[in-house]
Protein backbone atom coordinates (compact mmCIF):
# COMPACT_ATOMS: atom_id res chain seq x y z
CA UNK A 1 0.00 0.00 0.00
CA UNK A 2 1.28 3.46 -0.91
CA UNK A 3 0.89 5.89 1.98
CA UNK A 4 0.96 9.66 1.39
CA UNK A 5 3.43 11.51 3.60
CA UNK A 6 2.37 13.94 6.31
CA UNK A 7 3.42 17.55 5.96
CA UNK A 8 5.94 16.98 8.77
CA UNK A 9 7.48 14.09 6.86
CA UNK A 10 7.57 16.16 3.69
CA UNK A 11 9.57 18.85 5.49
CA UNK A 12 12.12 16.25 6.61
CA UNK A 13 12.33 14.93 3.06
CA UNK A 14 12.79 18.52 1.86
CA UNK A 15 15.77 18.97 4.21
CA UNK A 16 17.37 15.87 2.70
CA UNK A 17 16.54 17.05 -0.80
CA UNK A 18 18.35 20.34 -0.25
CA UNK A 19 21.45 18.60 1.13
CA UNK A 20 21.50 16.29 -1.90
CA UNK A 21 20.96 19.20 -4.29
CA UNK A 22 23.83 21.16 -2.75
CA UNK A 23 26.05 18.08 -2.80
CA UNK A 24 25.52 17.66 -6.53
CA UNK A 25 26.53 21.28 -7.05
CA UNK A 26 29.63 20.80 -4.89
CA UNK A 27 30.60 17.87 -7.10
CA UNK A 28 29.71 19.76 -10.28
CA UNK A 29 32.19 22.52 -9.44
CA UNK A 30 34.97 19.95 -9.65
CA UNK A 31 33.90 18.00 -12.73
CA UNK A 32 36.65 18.63 -15.29
CA UNK A 33 39.12 16.77 -17.47
CA UNK A 34 41.89 15.25 -15.34
CA UNK A 35 39.75 14.61 -12.25
CA UNK A 36 39.06 11.06 -11.05
CA UNK A 37 35.58 9.89 -10.14
CA UNK A 38 37.03 8.64 -6.84
CA UNK A 39 38.04 12.21 -5.97
CA UNK A 40 34.53 13.47 -6.74
CA UNK A 41 33.13 10.78 -4.47
CA UNK A 42 35.39 11.94 -1.63
CA UNK A 43 34.21 15.54 -2.09
CA UNK A 44 30.57 14.41 -1.86
CA UNK A 45 31.03 12.21 1.19
CA UNK A 46 32.84 14.98 3.07
CA UNK A 47 30.15 17.51 2.16
CA UNK A 48 27.30 15.22 3.21
CA UNK A 49 28.89 14.40 6.56
CA UNK A 50 29.81 18.05 7.19
CA UNK A 51 26.09 18.82 6.95
CA UNK A 52 25.13 16.22 9.55
CA UNK A 53 23.80 13.64 7.14
CA UNK A 54 24.92 10.13 6.18
CA UNK A 55 25.67 9.07 2.58
CA UNK A 56 22.88 6.52 2.25
CA UNK A 57 24.31 4.74 -0.79
CA UNK A 58 27.49 3.77 1.07
CA UNK A 59 27.05 0.15 2.18
CA UNK A 60 23.53 -0.14 0.74
CA UNK A 61 23.31 -3.82 -0.24
CA UNK A 62 27.10 -3.76 -0.40
CA UNK A 63 27.52 -0.66 -2.60
CA UNK A 64 31.05 0.63 -1.91
CA UNK A 65 30.70 4.42 -2.28
CA UNK A 66 28.76 7.56 -1.41
CA UNK A 67 27.92 8.29 -5.04
CA UNK A 68 26.95 6.34 -8.10
CA UNK A 69 29.35 7.69 -10.75
CA UNK A 70 28.32 6.53 -14.21
CA UNK A 71 30.53 7.58 -17.13
CA UNK A 72 29.53 7.58 -20.81
CA UNK A 73 27.91 4.19 -21.60
CA UNK A 74 27.23 3.40 -17.94
CA UNK A 75 23.56 4.18 -17.38
CA UNK A 76 23.53 3.99 -13.57
CA UNK A 77 25.22 2.45 -10.52
CA UNK A 78 28.80 2.93 -11.63
CA UNK A 79 31.53 2.71 -8.98
CA UNK A 80 33.80 5.71 -8.33
CA UNK A 81 37.32 4.69 -9.36
CA UNK A 82 40.71 5.90 -10.53
CA UNK A 83 39.20 6.61 -13.96
CA UNK A 84 40.36 10.04 -15.09
CA UNK A 85 37.61 12.08 -16.72
CA UNK A 86 38.37 13.17 -20.27
CA UNK A 87 37.19 16.03 -22.46
CA UNK A 88 33.92 15.00 -24.10
CA UNK A 89 32.90 12.48 -21.44
CA UNK A 90 29.62 12.67 -19.56
CA UNK A 91 29.28 11.60 -15.93
CA UNK A 92 25.99 10.87 -14.20
CA UNK A 93 26.23 11.64 -10.49
CA UNK A 94 23.54 10.00 -8.33
CA UNK A 95 23.52 11.00 -4.66
CA UNK A 96 21.57 9.87 -1.61
CA UNK A 97 21.43 11.01 1.99
CA UNK A 98 19.96 9.83 5.26
CA UNK A 99 19.13 12.66 7.67
CA UNK A 100 16.75 12.70 10.64
CA UNK A 101 15.51 9.25 9.66
CA UNK A 102 14.49 10.15 6.09
CA UNK A 103 16.14 9.88 2.69
CA UNK A 104 17.19 12.19 -0.10
CA UNK A 105 17.89 11.13 -3.68
CA UNK A 106 18.73 13.09 -6.82
CA UNK A 107 20.94 12.78 -9.90
CA UNK A 108 22.48 15.00 -12.58
CA UNK A 109 24.53 14.26 -15.69
CA UNK A 110 27.46 16.61 -16.20
CA UNK A 111 29.38 17.19 -19.42
CA UNK A 112 33.15 17.03 -19.00
CA UNK A 113 34.55 20.03 -20.84
CA UNK A 114 33.15 20.44 -24.36
CA UNK A 115 30.89 17.69 -25.67
CA UNK A 116 29.74 17.01 -29.24
CA UNK A 117 26.36 18.18 -30.52
CA UNK A 118 24.66 14.78 -30.24
CA UNK A 119 25.77 14.42 -26.61
CA UNK A 120 24.57 17.94 -25.84
CA UNK A 121 21.20 17.05 -27.34
CA UNK A 122 21.02 13.85 -25.27
CA UNK A 123 21.61 15.77 -22.04
CA UNK A 124 19.10 18.49 -22.89
CA UNK A 125 16.37 16.08 -23.99
CA UNK A 126 16.82 13.78 -20.99
CA UNK A 127 16.52 16.67 -18.55
CA UNK A 128 13.53 18.08 -20.41
CA UNK A 129 11.86 14.65 -20.33
CA UNK A 130 12.21 14.70 -16.53
CA UNK A 131 10.28 17.95 -16.36
CA UNK A 132 7.64 16.50 -18.69
CA UNK A 133 7.26 13.65 -16.20
CA UNK A 134 6.99 16.07 -13.29
CA UNK A 135 4.20 17.94 -15.09
CA UNK A 136 2.21 14.68 -15.09
CA UNK A 137 2.84 13.97 -11.37
CA UNK A 138 -0.44 15.42 -10.15
CA UNK A 139 -3.14 13.95 -7.94
CA UNK A 140 -5.66 11.93 -9.90
CA UNK A 141 -3.19 10.86 -12.59
CA UNK A 142 -1.42 7.50 -12.58
CA UNK A 143 2.24 6.50 -12.80
CA UNK A 144 1.60 5.53 -16.43
CA UNK A 145 0.93 9.19 -17.20
CA UNK A 146 4.43 10.05 -15.95
CA UNK A 147 6.03 7.26 -17.95
CA UNK A 148 4.09 8.18 -21.07
CA UNK A 149 5.18 11.82 -20.80
CA UNK A 150 8.86 10.89 -20.43
CA UNK A 151 8.81 8.23 -23.14
CA UNK A 152 6.98 10.14 -25.83
CA UNK A 153 9.19 13.20 -25.38
CA UNK A 154 12.52 11.33 -25.40
CA UNK A 155 11.58 9.05 -28.26
CA UNK A 156 10.41 11.98 -30.39
CA UNK A 157 14.09 12.97 -30.63
CA UNK A 158 15.21 9.47 -31.64
CA UNK A 159 16.53 8.47 -28.23
CA UNK A 160 15.68 5.30 -26.29
CA UNK A 161 14.19 4.79 -22.83
CA UNK A 162 15.78 2.22 -20.51
CA UNK A 163 13.02 -0.11 -19.34
CA UNK A 164 14.76 -2.29 -16.76
CA UNK A 165 15.14 0.53 -14.22
CA UNK A 166 12.66 3.03 -12.82
CA UNK A 167 11.95 5.79 -10.34
CA UNK A 168 10.40 5.09 -6.95
CA UNK A 169 8.73 6.32 -3.82
CA UNK A 170 10.90 7.89 -1.12
CA UNK A 171 10.62 8.20 2.64
CA UNK A 172 12.17 6.37 5.57
CA UNK A 173 13.30 3.81 3.00
CA UNK A 174 15.39 4.72 -0.02
CA UNK A 175 13.14 2.77 -2.37
CA UNK A 176 9.43 2.70 -1.60
CA UNK A 177 6.32 2.05 -3.62
CA UNK A 178 5.21 2.99 -6.16
CA UNK A 179 7.68 2.16 -8.90
CA UNK A 180 7.75 4.96 -11.47
CA UNK A 181 8.74 3.64 -14.94
CA UNK A 182 9.92 6.01 -17.65
CA UNK A 183 7.60 4.44 -20.21
CA UNK A 184 3.95 3.49 -20.14
CA UNK A 185 0.40 4.29 -21.07
CA UNK A 186 -1.86 7.10 -19.92
CA UNK A 187 -4.30 6.10 -17.21
CA UNK A 188 -2.43 2.93 -16.24
CA UNK A 189 -0.64 1.97 -13.03
CA UNK A 190 -0.81 3.20 -9.45
CA UNK A 191 -3.05 6.19 -8.86
CA UNK A 192 -1.23 9.33 -7.72
CA UNK A 193 -2.53 10.80 -4.46
CA UNK A 194 -1.86 14.18 -2.88
CA UNK A 195 1.13 13.90 -0.53
CA UNK A 196 2.87 10.97 -2.23
CA UNK A 197 6.62 11.57 -2.52
CA UNK A 198 8.30 10.08 -5.57
CA UNK A 199 11.60 10.22 -7.42
CA UNK A 200 11.26 10.61 -11.17
CA UNK A 201 14.49 9.66 -12.97
CA UNK A 202 14.63 9.26 -16.74
CA UNK A 203 17.51 7.11 -18.01
CA UNK A 204 17.78 7.81 -21.73
CA UNK A 205 20.19 6.24 -24.23
CA UNK A 206 21.65 7.87 -27.33
CA UNK A 207 21.36 4.54 -29.15
CA UNK A 208 19.23 1.48 -28.52
CA UNK A 209 17.42 0.79 -25.25
CA UNK A 210 19.26 -2.49 -24.59
CA UNK A 211 21.39 -2.69 -21.44
CA UNK A 212 23.46 -5.27 -19.61
CA UNK A 213 24.76 -5.70 -16.06
CA UNK A 214 28.52 -5.57 -15.49
CA UNK A 215 30.35 -8.40 -13.77
CA UNK A 216 30.50 -6.40 -10.54
CA UNK A 217 26.73 -6.82 -10.29
CA UNK A 218 26.05 -3.10 -10.15
CA UNK A 219 26.98 -1.01 -13.18
CA UNK A 220 24.39 -1.05 -15.97
CA UNK A 221 25.85 -0.41 -19.45
CA UNK A 222 24.24 0.35 -22.76
CA UNK A 223 24.44 -2.71 -24.98
CA UNK A 224 25.73 -0.73 -27.96
CA UNK A 225 28.14 1.29 -25.75
CA UNK A 226 26.63 4.60 -26.81
CA UNK A 227 26.23 7.26 -24.15
CA UNK A 228 23.40 7.45 -21.65
CA UNK A 229 22.07 10.31 -19.51
CA UNK A 230 20.27 10.27 -16.17
CA UNK A 231 18.52 13.04 -14.23
CA UNK A 232 16.47 12.65 -11.06
CA UNK A 233 14.37 14.91 -8.87
CA UNK A 234 12.23 14.25 -5.81
CA UNK A 235 8.70 15.65 -5.97
CA UNK A 236 5.51 15.70 -3.94
CA UNK A 237 2.33 14.82 -5.80
CA UNK A 238 -0.09 17.70 -5.36
CA UNK A 239 -3.42 18.76 -6.81
CA UNK A 240 -2.86 20.71 -10.01
CA UNK A 241 0.96 20.85 -9.93
CA UNK A 242 3.71 18.73 -8.37
CA UNK A 243 5.95 20.30 -5.75
CA UNK A 244 9.69 19.87 -6.24
CA UNK A 245 11.73 19.04 -3.15
CA UNK A 246 15.14 18.69 -4.79
CA UNK A 247 16.34 21.24 -7.32
CA UNK A 248 18.99 21.79 -9.98
CA UNK A 249 19.16 25.51 -9.16
CA UNK A 250 22.34 25.17 -7.09
CA UNK A 251 24.01 23.74 -10.21
CA UNK A 252 22.48 25.86 -12.91
CA UNK A 253 22.70 29.22 -11.15
CA UNK A 254 26.41 28.74 -10.37
CA UNK A 255 28.53 30.29 -13.09
CA UNK A 256 31.46 28.03 -12.20
CA UNK A 257 29.61 24.83 -13.13
CA UNK A 258 29.39 23.50 -16.67
CA UNK A 259 26.02 21.83 -17.25
N, C-alpha and C positions, 0 to 999 in steps of 0.2 A: 504494500500500500504506500502511495506517495503522500507524504504529509507536508502541507504548506508550513513555512517557517513563521514563527511569531515575529513581531517587529523588533523585539529584543534580540532574537537570534540573527535577524537580518543585519542589525547594527554590528554584531560581533563578526559576521561574515564580511561586512563592509571594511572593518578594521584590517582583517586579513587581506582583503582585495587591494587595499591601498599599499600595504607592505609589499605585496607581490608586484604591483604595478611600479612602485619605486625601485624594487630590486631589478626588474627588467631594464629600467632606464639606466641604473648604475652599471649593469652589464653592457648595455648598448654603447655607453660612452667609451668603452674599451675595445669594442669589436673593430678590428683593423687587420690588415695583412701583417703577418709576423707574430701574432698573438696565438697562444695555444688555447684550446677549449678547456684544458685543465685549469689554466690561470683564470679564465672567466668564471669557472665553477667556484674557485676559491674566493673571488671577489663577492659572488652572490652569497655564499655561505656566511662569510664574515658580516655582510650587510644585514642578512636576516637575523643572525644571532645578536648583533649590535642593537637591533630594534626589539629585542625581547621575545622573538619568535623562534620556532624550530623549523629547519628545512624538512618538510614532511616527506619528500621523496627519498631522502637518505635512509636506507635500510628498509624501505617499503618493499616487502616480498623479496628482499635481497638486493634491491637496486643500490649501487655503490656510490651514489653522488647526490649532491643537492639539486642539481639541474639535469634535465634531459637536454643534451646538446646534439642536434641532428643536422649534419652537414650535407648539403647537395642532394644526393639520391636517398639519404636517410629521411624517412617520413617523420618518424617519432622515436622516442626512447633510446636515442644514441647515448653512449657513455662519453663523458668528458675524458680527454686523453692528451697525449703529447702531440697530437695533430696540430700543425701550424697552419692557421688560416691563410688563404691565398687570395689575391685580387681576383674578383669574379665569382668567388664562392658565395653561397648563402648558408646561414646558420639559424636553425629554429631553436629558440631558447624557451623551454617550458619550465615553469617555476611553481613550486607549491610551498605553503607555509602551514604551520599549526600554531595557533595563538589563542589563548583563553578557551581552549577546548574545541575550537572550530577551525575549518580549513580555508585556505585560499588557493587559487589555481588560475594561471593565465599563461599565455604563450605569445611570442612575437618572432617573426622571421626577419632577420637583419641581412642586408646585402653587405658583402665585405668589399670595400672600395667600390670601384665602378663595375657594374654588371651589364651584360648585353641586353638588347631590347626585349628579347623573348622572356628572359628572366625577370626583367622589370615588370613586364605585363603579368607574369605569373604571380608575383608578389601583390601587385595592385588588385588583380581580380580576386585572389584568395581573400584578401582583407575586405574587399567590397562584398564578397559573398557572405562573410561573417555578419556584416551589418544588415544584409538582406534577411538573414536568418533571425537576427534580433528583432527586426520589424515584425516578424511573424510570431514572436514569443509573447502573445497577449492572451489574457484569460478568455476561455471559450474556444480557442484554437486547439489543435492537437500537434504532437511532435512531428507528425507527417507534414504539417504545414511549414515547419522550420526546415526540414530536410528538402522539401520540394523547392523552397525559395533558394537555398544554397545550391542545390544541384542544377536547377534550370539556369541560374545566373552563370555558374562556373562553366557548364557545358556549352553555353552559348558562345563562349570564346574559344572553344576547341580543347579545353582542358578536361581532365578526368577526376572524378570523385572517388577517393578511397572508401571502400565499403566495409572493410573488416574492422574498422575502428570508429568510435563515435564519441560524442559528448555525453554528459552525465549530470545527475543531480549532485549537489554539494551541501555539506553540513558538518556534523560531527565526524562523519566519514568522508574520505576523499572522493570515493565513488559511490553515489547513492542513485536510487531510481528517481526519475526514469532515464533510460538510455535515450540519447538524442542523436540519431543518425543524420548524416549530411546528404541523404538522398531519401526519397519517399514520395508519397501521394497525399494530396490535400485531404484533410478530413479523416486521416487514418492515424492510429496509434493513441498513446495516452493523452487524455484530455488535460490541457493546461489550466491550472487553477491559480487565482490570485494568491501571491505569497510563496509560490514554488520558486526555489533557487536552482538554477541550472547553469552549466557551462556549455556554451556553444563553441565548437572548435573545428572548423573546416580544415581538412587535409586534402590538398588539391595537387595533382600531378601534372607536369608539363606534357608527359606522354600518356601511355596507357594507364589504366587503373590498377593493373596487377601489381601485387606486392609479395615479398617473401620475408620470413623471419631469419635473422642472422643466427649463426651457431651459438652466440652468447645467450640466446633465448630472449633477448630484449629488442635490439634494434630492428626496425621494420624498414626494408629497402624497397624502392621501386624496382619492378622486375626488369624494366628496360634501362635502368640506371640513369634515367633522365631526372631532372631536379623536381623536388616537391616543396611545397610551402605549407605552413601551419600557423594559424592565428587562433587565439582563444580568449574569450571574455566571460566573466561571470555576471549573470543578470537575474533580476527578480521579475517573475511574470506578474504583470499588473493589468488592470482593465484599461484598454485603449492603447497603452504604450509601455513596453518593458523598461525597467529601471536598471541601468548599468551600475554594478558595484566596482568592478575593476575598470581600468581606463588606459588608453594608450597616450593620454595627454602628456605624461611625464617624459615620454620618448619624443613625441612629435612636436612638442613646444620647446625642446632643448636644441638650440642651434648647433651644439657640438656632436649631435648624434645623427649618423646617416641612416635613413630609413626608406 
